[in-house]
């Protein structure tokens, strides 16, 4: 299937949102229209208590959207599907009728107490993340007895899902770098993740310091003859194929979401994980560097903590709350946090109460888990280097 104006615009919005999160709202509105849905949203759900810890729902009245955070434990779709093998398969697109017939939904308390207020009884769910007791979904909601989705709508949902996954991952890695007042190159250098911007020929046009340090090791991945290169020829060929495909999407000539590969390290350490992603032709990464694709390089043995700006953008934390959150992720206890930040223990407790409220969690263990999962949004499932990659 070739690209079209409608799909092209949605892909532009997805990758713009990686740099400018406020663009998610327009993407959700426009994609819901294309899907024939009443509304669309992004949510993060805790498997244990089914509470929503993240929600972007631009077409729902704010007060009602806030109330929806408490609906999870009553959600009969979640109750009947959370144990299904489907929730272990990121990238799956599932209709609510696959779990419950409309007749059951319409007779439920959940419908009469909650869904009827939104005028919906069906949903189409795109699973973005499923790990560590958390799952993240892109959802489209439909009016009562709207009928099954058309093949075209289902295909559109399947095509959009990997792009949303890539854009969320890119946003997490950027950690707010492109929205700061600091020079962009300096902001990227402050990131602990490897970040390589390339043209369509796999030639780096910019690398941050972390990426330069990784490539200097010459440990299966290097900057060779002007190109980003993997030592094993088959891995190198796949890397170039994915970069070219992502670059064509950036240029509006394709609809590939790039891909995820492992690059073998000669040292025998855990393979590098490379996430190849298109970028927005309207964003700073393209405008400043004339890049066409980005490669995010991860060392599984040293996963980075999120930037303060990322925690603030995801959960709406204040700067002080985000500092406390990061120290919790480092394993510090409350007294150690108080000592490090030069604040009282009571102030730490107050920040924790706010963190619980903003993440929808009820204990410190659940809070830390939610922080780590959100920090990795959306972790792709790396394929073996020589597996076919959809969408290329």
C-alpha positions in Angstrom: 0.0 0.0 0.0 1.4 3.3 -1.0 1.2 6.5 1.0 -1.6 9.0 0.7 -2.2 12.5 1.8 -4.2 11.4 4.9 -1.6 8.9 6.1 1.3 11.3 5.3 -0.3 14.0 7.5 -0.8 11.6 10.4 2.8 10.4 10.2 4.0 14.0 10.2 2.0 14.7 13.3 3.3 11.6 15.0 6.9 12.5 14.5 6.3 16.2 15.3 4.9 15.0 18.6 8.2 13.3 19.4 9.8 16.8 19.5 6.6 18.7 20.5 4.4 16.6 22.8 1.5 19.1 22.5 1.1 17.7 18.9 -0.3 14.4 20.3 -3.7 16.1 20.7 -4.0 17.0 17.0 -2.8 13.5 16.0 -5.4 11.9 18.2 -8.2 14.1 16.8 -7.2 13.6 13.2 -6.6 9.9 13.5 -9.9 9.4 15.3 -11.6 11.1 12.3 -9.8 8.9 9.9 -10.7 5.8 12.0 -14.4 6.8 12.0 -14.2 7.0 15.8 -15.7 9.5 18.3 -12.4 10.0 20.1 -8.9 8.7 20.6 -6.5 8.6 23.5 -3.2 7.3 24.9 -3.2 5.6 28.3 -0.8 3.8 30.6 -2.4 1.1 32.8 -1.1 -0.8 35.8 -2.0 -4.5 35.4 -2.3 -5.0 39.2 -5.0 -2.5 40.0 -6.0 -1.4 36.5 -5.5 2.2 37.4 -4.6 4.7 34.6 -1.3 6.4 35.2 -1.1 8.4 32.0 -3.8 9.8 29.7 -4.0 12.1 26.7 -7.6 12.5 25.6 -8.1 15.8 23.8 -11.7 15.2 22.7 -13.0 14.5 26.1 -14.0 17.3 28.5 -11.1 17.8 30.9 -13.1 17.1 34.1 -14.5 13.9 32.7 -11.1 12.9 31.4 -9.7 13.3 34.9 -12.5 11.2 36.3 -11.8 8.5 33.7 -8.5 7.8 35.5 -10.6 6.0 38.2 -12.6 3.9 35.8 -9.9 1.3 35.2 -10.9 -1.1 38.0 -14.5 -1.1 36.6 -13.5 -1.5 33.0 -15.0 -4.8 31.9 -12.9 -4.8 28.7 -9.7 -4.8 30.9 -11.2 -7.3 33.3 -11.9 -9.8 30.6 -8.7 -9.2 28.6 -5.9 -8.4 30.9 -4.8 -12.0 31.3 -5.0 -12.7 27.5 -1.8 -13.6 25.6 -2.7 -10.6 23.3 -1.4 -8.2 26.0 2.1 -9.8 25.6 2.3 -8.8 22.0 3.1 -5.1 21.5 2.0 -4.0 18.0 -1.3 -5.9 18.1 -4.5 -4.2 17.2 -7.6 -5.6 18.9 -11.3 -4.8 18.8 -13.3 -4.8 22.0 -15.8 -7.3 20.5 -13.0 -9.9 20.5 -13.3 -9.9 24.3 -16.9 -9.1 24.9 -20.0 -8.9 22.7 -21.8 -5.6 22.5 -24.8 -7.1 24.3 -22.8 -7.8 27.4 -21.2 -4.4 27.4 -24.6 -2.6 27.1 -26.0 -4.5 30.0 -23.1 -3.8 32.3 -22.8 -1.3 35.2 -19.6 0.0 33.5 -21.6 1.0 30.5 -24.4 2.7 32.5 -22.1 4.4 35.0 -19.3 5.4 32.7 -19.4 4.7 28.9 -22.9 6.1 28.4 -21.6 9.5 29.5 -19.2 9.4 26.5 -21.7 7.9 24.1 -19.6 4.9 23.4 -19.7 1.1 23.7 -16.8 -0.1 21.6 -13.1 0.5 21.3 -10.2 -0.4 19.1 -7.0 -0.9 21.0 -3.5 -0.7 19.6 -1.0 -2.2 22.1 2.1 -0.1 22.3 3.9 -1.5 25.4 3.5 -4.6 27.6 6.0 -5.2 30.3 6.7 -5.1 34.0 3.0 -5.1 35.0 2.3 -2.1 32.8 0.7 -1.7 29.4 0.4 1.3 27.2 -2.3 1.6 24.5 -3.6 3.8 21.7 -7.4 3.6 21.8 -10.2 4.7 19.5 -13.7 4.8 20.9 -16.9 4.2 18.9 -20.6 5.0 19.4 -23.1 2.4 20.6 -23.6 -0.3 18.0 -21.2 1.3 15.6 -20.5 -2.1 14.0 -17.2 -3.8 13.2 -14.4 -1.7 11.9 -13.8 -1.7 8.1 -10.7 -3.5 6.7 -9.3 -0.1 5.8 -9.7 1.2 9.3 -8.0 -1.8 10.8 -5.2 -1.6 8.3 -4.7 2.1 9.2 -4.5 1.3 12.9 -1.9 -1.4 12.2 0.2 1.0 10.1 0.0 3.8 12.7 0.9 1.6 15.7 4.7 1.1 15.1 5.1 4.8 14.2 3.5 5.8 17.6 5.9 3.4 19.3 8.9 4.9 17.6 7.8 8.5 18.3 7.2 7.8 22.0 10.6 6.2 22.2 12.3 9.2 20.5 10.5 11.6 22.8 11.6 9.7 25.8 15.2 9.8 24.6 15.1 13.5 23.8 14.0 14.1 27.3 12.9 17.6 26.5 16.2 18.6 24.8 14.6 20.1 21.8 12.3 22.3 23.9 15.0 23.9 26.0 16.5 27.3 25.5 20.0 25.8 25.4 21.6 25.2 22.0 20.3 22.0 20.5 23.7 20.3 20.0 24.6 21.1 23.7 21.2 19.7 24.8 21.8 16.5 22.9 25.3 16.2 24.4 23.7 16.2 27.9 21.8 13.1 27.1 23.2 9.8 28.4 21.8 7.8 25.5 23.6 7.4 22.1 21.9 9.7 19.6 23.1 9.6 15.9 21.4 11.8 13.2 21.9 10.5 9.7 21.2 11.3 6.1 19.6 8.7 3.8 23.1 7.2 3.0 23.7 6.3 6.7 26.2 9.1 6.9 26.1 10.8 10.4 25.4 14.5 10.3 25.5 14.8 14.0 26.3 12.6 17.0 26.1 13.4 20.7 28.9 12.7 23.1 27.4 9.4 24.3 27.3 8.1 20.8 30.8 9.1 20.0 32.0 7.3 23.1 30.2 4.2 22.1 31.6 4.2 18.6 35.1 4.9 19.8 35.1 1.4 21.4 35.0 -0.2 17.9 32.9 -2.9 19.6 30.8 -4.1 16.7 29.6 -0.6 15.8 31.7 2.2 14.4 32.0 5.3 12.3 33.7 3.8 9.2 34.4 5.5 5.8 32.0 8.3 6.7 29.1 5.9 7.6 27.6 4.4 10.7 28.5 0.7 10.3 28.1 -2.6 12.0 31.0 -5.1 11.9 29.0 -8.1 10.8 28.0 -7.6 7.1 24.4 -8.9 7.4 23.8 -6.6 10.4 25.3 -3.7 8.5 23.1 -4.3 5.5 20.0 -4.4 7.6 21.0 -1.2 9.4 21.4 0.6 6.0 18.1 -0.8 4.8 16.2 0.5 7.8 17.9 3.9 7.7 17.0 4.3 4.0 13.4 3.3 4.8 13.1 5.7 7.7 14.7 8.5 5.6 12.1 8.0 2.9 9.3 8.4 5.5 10.8 11.6 6.7 10.8 12.8 3.1 7.2 11.8 2.6 8.0 9.1 0.1 7.2 6.0 2.3 5.4 4.9 5.4 8.1 2.8 7.1 8.6 3.2 10.9 12.2 2.2 10.7 12.9 -0.7 13.0 14.9 -2.2 15.9 18.0 -4.4 15.5 20.7 -5.9 17.7 24.3 -5.3 16.7 26.7 -8.0 18.0 29.6 -6.8 20.1 33.0 -8.4 19.6 33.7 -8.1 23.3 31.0 -10.6 24.0 29.0 -8.1 26.0 25.2 -7.7 25.5 24.5 -6.6 21.9 23.9 -2.9 21.2 20.2 -2.3 20.6 19.6 0.2 17.7 16.2 1.8 17.2 16.0 3.5 13.8 13.3 6.1 13.6 12.1 8.7 11.0 11.9 12.3 12.2 9.6 15.3 11.6 10.5 17.3 8.5 9.0 20.3 10.5 11.2 19.8 13.6 14.5 21.1 14.9 16.4 17.9 14.2 15.6 18.2 10.5 15.9 22.0 10.4 19.2 22.3 12.3 21.1 19.3 11.0 19.2 18.4 7.7 19.0 14.9 9.1 16.6 12.3 7.6 16.7 9.6 10.3 17.9 9.0 13.9 19.5 6.0 15.4 19.1 5.6 19.2 21.9 3.4 20.5 21.3 1.5 23.8 23.7 -0.4 25.9 21.4 -2.9 27.7 24.0 -3.1 30.5 23.7 0.6 31.3 20.1 1.7 30.7 19.9 5.5 31.4 17.5 7.2 33.8 15.1 9.7 32.3 15.8 13.4 32.2 14.0 15.7 34.6 12.3 17.3 31.6 10.9 13.9 30.5 9.4 13.1 33.9 7.8 16.6 34.0 6.3 16.2 30.5 5.0 12.7 31.0 3.4 13.2 34.5 3.2 16.9 35.0 5.7 16.9 37.9 7.2 20.1 39.2 10.9 20.4 39.0 11.3 19.4 42.7 9.0 16.5 42.3 10.9 15.2 39.3 14.2 15.5 41.3 12.7 13.3 44.1 11.4 10.8 41.5 14.8 10.4 39.9 16.5 9.8 43.3 13.8 7.2 44.1 14.8 5.5 40.8 18.4 5.5 42.0 17.3 3.6 45.1 17.7 6.3 47.7 15.4 6.2 50.7 13.4 9.2 52.0 16.0 10.3 54.5 18.8 10.1 51.9 16.7 12.1 49.4 16.1 14.7 52.1 19.9 14.9 52.8 20.9 15.1 49.1 18.3 17.8 48.3 18.9 19.7 51.5 15.2 19.6 52.4 13.2 18.2 55.4 11.8 14.7 55.6 8.3 16.2 55.8 8.9 18.0 52.5 10.0 14.7 50.9 6.8 13.1 52.2 4.8 15.9 50.7 6.5 15.5 47.3 5.8 11.7 47.5 2.1 12.4 48.1 2.0 14.6 45.0 3.9 11.9 43.0 1.4 9.3 44.0 -1.5 11.5 42.9 0.0 12.4 39.6 1.0 8.9 38.7 -2.2 7.3 40.0 -0.1 5.0 42.3 -0.7 4.1 45.9 2.7 2.8 47.1 6.4 3.6 46.7 7.0 0.3 44.9 4.2 1.0 42.4 5.5 4.5 41.9 9.0 3.4 41.1 7.7 0.8 38.7 5.5 3.3 36.9 8.5 5.7 36.7 10.8 3.1 35.1 8.2 1.9 32.6 7.3 5.5 31.6 11.0 6.3 31.3 11.3 3.6 28.7 8.2 4.5 26.7 7.8 2.9 24.4 10.4 0.1 24.6 10.5 -1.7 21.3 11.0 -5.5 21.2 14.3 -5.9 19.3 14.2 -8.5 16.6 17.0 -10.9 15.8 19.2 -9.1 13.3 18.2 -11.1 10.3 14.4 -11.4 10.8 12.2 -9.6 8.3 11.0 -6.3 9.6 7.4 -5.2 8.7 6.9 -1.9 7.1 10.2 -1.6 5.3 
